[in-house]
Amino acid sequence: MKNLDFNFAEMNNITDIYVVKILLCYFLKKINRPVTPHQLLEIATGTSIINYFSYNHAVDSMLETKLIEEKIIDNVPHYVLTDTGALGADEFKTMAPKSSREKILSAGLKFFTKLKNDNTVTFEIIKTDKGCEVKCLCSDNGITLMELTLFAPDREQAEYIRQKIKINPQAFYGNVMDFVLDNEEYIPNIND
């Protein structure tokens, strides 16, 4: 019987430049938004599907063949999928494994959700004589949705509170609003 030593990292790592280009075009078509070169690099290589060198080779080729183009948005370079790139994503997507397409799309959606969370929720931890205050400000498009200050007995617990809110700030805000809207006056049960 043969020795079957598999390196799963290598097995999942796509090195065929054509497949990498299809995968990147597919991703850009699905998210339908400009991305900075750094964002695309982090998403593509952070998934362990595409290695750094294959990514760079593919992007250089995509720019040269006009599958993507670089546009300056708010003084920052962004990659934008061209019509040719979108057509290629549609016609050749099956050449990239479905699991790889799902993995890069999932990584991208998580990346942009985290980016949005980082921009909509800010924290300040203030040391007091009795512990710490965790100040949380939730905003959206310049509108303050909620300002909340929570007490924590020490810095470690204050950081824990900050981290827990930061995981999913929309759900945190929604849960607070649900509680506020469902809150009723306490009426003691006198039948006991």
C-alpha positions as a Python dict, from the first residue, in 0.01 Angstrom:
ca = {
    (1, 'M'): (0, 0, 0),
    (2, 'K'): (133, 344, -93),
    (3, 'N'): (215, 602, 169),
    (4, 'L'): (-40, 880, 123),
    (5, 'D'): (111, 1188, 284),
    (6, 'F'): (-107, 1486, 200),
    (7, 'N'): (-22, 1846, 269),
    (8, 'F'): (-368, 2000, 286),
    (9, 'A'): (-231, 2355, 267),
    (10, 'E'): (-69, 2275, -68),
    (11, 'M'): (-373, 2083, -187),
    (12, 'N'): (-600, 2383, -121),
    (13, 'N'): (-352, 2637, -255),
    (14, 'I'): (-431, 2726, -617),
    (15, 'T'): (-120, 2802, -822),
    (16, 'D'): (-268, 2791, -1175),
    (17, 'I'): (-270, 3162, -1268),
    (18, 'Y'): (-574, 3122, -1494),
    (19, 'V'): (-774, 2969, -1210),
    (20, 'V'): (-655, 3242, -972),
    (21, 'K'): (-770, 3509, -1219),
    (22, 'I'): (-1110, 3340, -1256),
    (23, 'L'): (-1144, 3316, -879),
    (24, 'L'): (-1057, 3684, -830),
    (25, 'C'): (-1296, 3792, -1108),
    (26, 'Y'): (-1569, 3574, -956),
    (27, 'F'): (-1512, 3732, -615),
    (28, 'L'): (-1514, 4089, -748),
    (29, 'K'): (-1832, 4021, -946),
    (30, 'K'): (-2010, 3873, -646),
    (31, 'I'): (-1924, 4155, -405),
    (32, 'N'): (-1995, 4417, -673),
    (33, 'R'): (-1784, 4694, -522),
    (34, 'P'): (-1441, 4848, -568),
    (35, 'V'): (-1170, 4713, -339),
    (36, 'T'): (-831, 4852, -253),
    (37, 'P'): (-527, 4647, -356),
    (38, 'H'): (-451, 4583, 12),
    (39, 'Q'): (-806, 4461, 81),
    (40, 'L'): (-803, 4220, -213),
    (41, 'L'): (-459, 4091, -116),
    (42, 'E'): (-567, 4031, 243),
    (43, 'I'): (-887, 3853, 140),
    (44, 'A'): (-728, 3638, -131),
    (45, 'T'): (-414, 3532, 55),
    (46, 'G'): (-575, 3521, 400),
    (47, 'T'): (-794, 3231, 288),
    (48, 'S'): (-489, 3009, 215),
    (49, 'I'): (-641, 2938, -125),
    (50, 'I'): (-407, 3167, -316),
    (51, 'N'): (-45, 3222, -226),
    (52, 'Y'): (115, 3565, -238),
    (53, 'F'): (321, 3505, -552),
    (54, 'S'): (35, 3357, -753),
    (55, 'Y'): (-186, 3644, -641),
    (56, 'N'): (63, 3910, -757),
    (57, 'H'): (122, 3737, -1090),
    (58, 'A'): (-254, 3705, -1149),
    (59, 'V'): (-333, 4067, -1056),
    (60, 'D'): (-54, 4201, -1279),
    (61, 'S'): (-191, 3995, -1566),
    (62, 'M'): (-551, 4102, -1491),
    (63, 'L'): (-451, 4469, -1505),
    (64, 'E'): (-256, 4415, -1825),
    (65, 'T'): (-540, 4228, -1998),
    (66, 'K'): (-801, 4469, -1860),
    (67, 'L'): (-998, 4216, -1657),
    (68, 'I'): (-972, 4470, -1375),
    (69, 'E'): (-874, 4833, -1376),
    (70, 'E'): (-739, 5066, -1114),
    (71, 'K'): (-953, 5368, -1026),
    (72, 'I'): (-879, 5638, -773),
    (73, 'I'): (-1166, 5681, -527),
    (74, 'D'): (-1125, 5943, -253),
    (75, 'N'): (-752, 5962, -335),
    (76, 'V'): (-713, 5586, -277),
    (77, 'P'): (-646, 5333, -556),
    (78, 'H'): (-915, 5067, -597),
    (79, 'Y'): (-954, 4766, -824),
    (80, 'V'): (-1275, 4757, -1026),
    (81, 'L'): (-1393, 4462, -1233),
    (82, 'T'): (-1437, 4544, -1603),
    (83, 'D'): (-1715, 4408, -1825),
    (84, 'T'): (-1463, 4163, -1972),
    (85, 'G'): (-1371, 4043, -1621),
    (86, 'A'): (-1740, 4003, -1530),
    (87, 'L'): (-1805, 3802, -1845),
    (88, 'G'): (-1506, 3580, -1767),
    (89, 'A'): (-1632, 3528, -1411),
    (90, 'D'): (-1967, 3410, -1545),
    (91, 'E'): (-1838, 3190, -1825),
    (92, 'F'): (-1541, 3027, -1654),
    (93, 'K'): (-1633, 3018, -1284),
    (94, 'T'): (-1666, 2639, -1287),
    (95, 'M'): (-1293, 2612, -1363),
    (96, 'A'): (-1231, 2727, -1005),
    (97, 'P'): (-1343, 2471, -744),
    (98, 'K'): (-1677, 2552, -583),
    (99, 'S'): (-1524, 2519, -237),
    (100, 'S'): (-1261, 2780, -329),
    (101, 'R'): (-1525, 3016, -467),
    (102, 'E'): (-1728, 2980, -149),
    (103, 'K'): (-1422, 3021, 73),
    (104, 'I'): (-1300, 3344, -91),
    (105, 'L'): (-1652, 3491, -99),
    (106, 'S'): (-1704, 3406, 267),
    (107, 'A'): (-1366, 3557, 360),
    (108, 'G'): (-1452, 3875, 168),
    (109, 'L'): (-1793, 3913, 329),
    (110, 'K'): (-1643, 3863, 675),
    (111, 'F'): (-1368, 4115, 594),
    (112, 'F'): (-1614, 4384, 484),
    (113, 'T'): (-1847, 4315, 779),
    (114, 'K'): (-1554, 4362, 1018),
    (115, 'L'): (-1453, 4678, 833),
    (116, 'K'): (-1806, 4816, 867),
    (117, 'N'): (-1819, 4718, 1234),
    (118, 'D'): (-1488, 4893, 1297),
    (119, 'N'): (-1625, 5209, 1134),
    (120, 'T'): (-1967, 5210, 1303),
    (121, 'V'): (-1873, 5125, 1661),
    (122, 'T'): (-1609, 5301, 1866),
    (123, 'F'): (-1495, 5227, 2218),
    (124, 'E'): (-1317, 5411, 2493),
    (125, 'I'): (-1206, 5246, 2815),
    (126, 'I'): (-1159, 5491, 3099),
    (127, 'K'): (-990, 5394, 3425),
    (128, 'T'): (-1178, 5518, 3732),
    (129, 'D'): (-1103, 5488, 4103),
    (130, 'K'): (-1350, 5195, 4130),
    (131, 'G'): (-1274, 5011, 3805),
    (132, 'C'): (-1326, 5101, 3440),
    (133, 'E'): (-1594, 5253, 3223),
    (134, 'V'): (-1648, 5107, 2878),
    (135, 'K'): (-1793, 5379, 2657),
    (136, 'C'): (-1953, 5246, 2341),
    (137, 'L'): (-2074, 5466, 2057),
    (138, 'C'): (-2278, 5307, 1777),
    (139, 'S'): (-2330, 5525, 1471),
    (140, 'D'): (-2438, 5493, 1111),
    (141, 'N'): (-2375, 5753, 842),
    (142, 'G'): (-2295, 6021, 1098),
    (143, 'I'): (-2606, 5954, 1312),
    (144, 'T'): (-2553, 5842, 1671),
    (145, 'L'): (-2771, 5537, 1723),
    (146, 'M'): (-2664, 5463, 2078),
    (147, 'E'): (-2418, 5586, 2338),
    (148, 'L'): (-2371, 5350, 2628),
    (149, 'T'): (-2138, 5339, 2926),
    (150, 'L'): (-2089, 5012, 3110),
    (151, 'F'): (-1900, 4953, 3433),
    (152, 'A'): (-1629, 4687, 3462),
    (153, 'P'): (-1439, 4616, 3784),
    (154, 'D'): (-1101, 4601, 3606),
    (155, 'R'): (-928, 4657, 3272),
    (156, 'E'): (-934, 4288, 3176),
    (157, 'Q'): (-1313, 4269, 3210),
    (158, 'A'): (-1352, 4604, 3032),
    (159, 'E'): (-1156, 4462, 2737),
    (160, 'Y'): (-1372, 4150, 2745),
    (161, 'I'): (-1690, 4361, 2724),
    (162, 'R'): (-1543, 4559, 2434),
    (163, 'Q'): (-1446, 4242, 2249),
    (164, 'K'): (-1789, 4082, 2298),
    (165, 'I'): (-1974, 4389, 2165),
    (166, 'K'): (-1729, 4422, 1875),
    (167, 'I'): (-1798, 4064, 1756),
    (168, 'N'): (-2144, 4163, 1634),
    (169, 'P'): (-2235, 4524, 1715),
    (170, 'Q'): (-2551, 4519, 1503),
    (171, 'A'): (-2692, 4230, 1706),
    (172, 'F'): (-2589, 4403, 2030),
    (173, 'Y'): (-2769, 4722, 1926),
    (174, 'G'): (-3071, 4518, 1809),
    (175, 'N'): (-3088, 4328, 2140),
    (176, 'V'): (-3074, 4652, 2339),
    (177, 'M'): (-3351, 4801, 2122),
    (178, 'D'): (-3561, 4482, 2155),
    (179, 'F'): (-3526, 4498, 2531),
    (180, 'V'): (-3620, 4867, 2538),
    (181, 'L'): (-3925, 4815, 2317),
    (182, 'D'): (-4042, 4504, 2507),
    (183, 'N'): (-3968, 4644, 2853),
    (184, 'E'): (-4274, 4666, 3079),
    (185, 'E'): (-4339, 4784, 3428),
    (186, 'Y'): (-4274, 4519, 3691),
    (187, 'I'): (-4595, 4398, 3848),
    (188, 'P'): (-4534, 4177, 4152),
    (189, 'N'): (-4724, 3850, 4176),
    (190, 'I'): (-4930, 3884, 4494),
    (191, 'N'): (-5099, 3546, 4461),
    (192, 'D'): (-4810, 3359, 4628),
}
